[in-house]
Amino acid sequence: MAKGSKEKTDGRSALEAAFRAYEAGDMVVARSTARRVIASPLPDDQAAAKRVAKLLQGDDERGEVQAELVAQEIVKRTSPMLRPYLWALGGATAYLSLLVMAAVRYG
């Protein structure tokens, strides 16, 4: 399985690179690039914010769009969900407690 590579922006905005990585399914690169945009947005990112927001949210006309908010949306969409991991942890805890009770009772 090939590892995701960091995309070269070659003059394009980092926000567009984050969106391209998101569309390609590379969530790690998309999240890290979007966090760079949140930390220090460039003028290219501000110019690309409206285009990327339209691609992310559809044809909603929201007026002025900020690059930081669009990058925050990408970070939110690419963050892993914790609920399945919590369910697995709860199941493992219940199973181990049943094993301990059986060992104490019959052991």
C-alpha positions as CSV (number, residue, x, y, z in Angstrom):
1,M,0.0,0.0,0.0
2,A,1.5,3.3,-1.0
3,K,1.9,6.1,1.5
4,G,0.3,9.4,0.8
5,S,2.8,12.0,-0.3
6,K,2.7,15.7,0.4
7,E,1.4,17.6,-2.6
8,K,3.4,20.4,-4.1
9,T,1.3,23.4,-4.4
10,D,3.3,24.9,-7.3
11,G,1.8,28.4,-7.0
12,R,-1.6,27.2,-6.0
13,S,-3.1,27.8,-2.6
14,A,-2.6,25.4,0.3
15,L,-6.4,25.4,0.8
16,E,-6.9,24.0,-2.6
17,A,-4.2,21.4,-2.0
18,A,-6.0,20.4,1.2
19,F,-9.3,20.1,-0.7
20,R,-7.7,18.0,-3.4
21,A,-6.2,15.7,-0.8
22,Y,-9.6,15.5,0.9
23,E,-11.2,14.6,-2.4
24,A,-8.5,12.0,-3.1
25,G,-9.2,10.3,0.3
26,D,-5.9,11.3,1.9
27,M,-7.3,12.6,5.2
28,V,-3.9,12.9,7.0
29,V,-2.5,15.2,4.3
30,A,-5.7,17.2,4.0
31,R,-5.9,17.7,7.8
32,S,-2.2,18.8,8.1
33,T,-2.5,21.1,5.2
34,A,-5.7,22.7,6.5
35,R,-4.1,23.2,9.9
36,R,-1.2,25.1,8.2
37,V,-3.8,27.3,6.5
38,I,-5.5,27.9,9.9
39,A,-2.1,28.8,11.4
40,S,-1.1,31.3,8.7
41,P,-3.4,31.9,5.7
42,L,-1.8,33.4,2.6
43,P,-3.4,35.8,0.2
44,D,-3.7,32.8,-2.3
45,D,-5.7,31.0,0.4
46,Q,-8.1,33.9,0.9
47,A,-8.7,34.1,-2.9
48,A,-9.4,30.3,-3.1
49,A,-11.6,30.2,0.0
50,K,-14.8,31.0,-1.9
51,R,-14.2,28.4,-4.6
52,V,-13.4,25.7,-2.1
53,A,-16.3,26.7,0.2
54,K,-18.6,26.3,-2.8
55,L,-17.2,22.8,-3.5
56,L,-17.6,21.8,0.1
57,Q,-21.0,23.3,1.0
58,G,-22.8,23.6,-2.4
59,D,-24.3,26.7,-3.8
60,D,-25.1,28.4,-0.6
61,E,-24.4,32.1,-1.0
62,R,-23.0,33.1,2.4
63,G,-21.3,36.4,1.5
64,E,-17.7,36.8,2.6
65,V,-15.9,33.5,3.2
66,Q,-12.7,33.3,5.3
67,A,-10.0,30.8,4.5
68,E,-9.6,29.9,8.2
69,L,-13.3,28.8,8.4
70,V,-13.1,26.7,5.3
71,A,-9.9,25.1,6.6
72,Q,-11.6,24.4,9.9
73,E,-14.4,22.7,8.0
74,I,-11.9,20.4,6.3
75,V,-10.2,19.6,9.6
76,K,-13.6,18.8,11.1
77,R,-14.6,16.5,8.2
78,T,-11.3,14.6,8.3
79,S,-11.1,14.1,12.1
80,P,-11.5,10.4,13.1
81,M,-14.6,9.4,15.0
82,L,-14.0,8.2,18.5
83,R,-17.4,6.4,19.1
84,P,-16.4,3.0,17.5
85,Y,-13.2,2.9,19.6
86,L,-15.2,3.6,22.7
87,W,-17.6,0.8,22.0
88,A,-14.7,-1.6,21.3
89,L,-13.1,-0.5,24.6
90,G,-16.4,-1.1,26.5
91,G,-16.8,-4.5,24.9
92,A,-13.3,-5.6,25.8
93,T,-13.8,-4.4,29.4
94,A,-17.1,-6.3,29.7
95,Y,-15.4,-9.4,28.3
96,L,-12.5,-9.2,30.6
97,S,-14.7,-8.6,33.6
98,L,-16.7,-11.8,32.7
99,L,-13.4,-13.7,32.4
100,V,-12.3,-12.5,35.9
101,M,-15.7,-13.4,37.4
102,A,-15.6,-16.9,35.9
103,A,-12.0,-17.4,37.1
104,V,-12.9,-16.4,40.6
105,R,-16.1,-18.5,40.7
106,Y,-14.8,-21.7,39.0
107,G,-11.0,-21.3,39.4
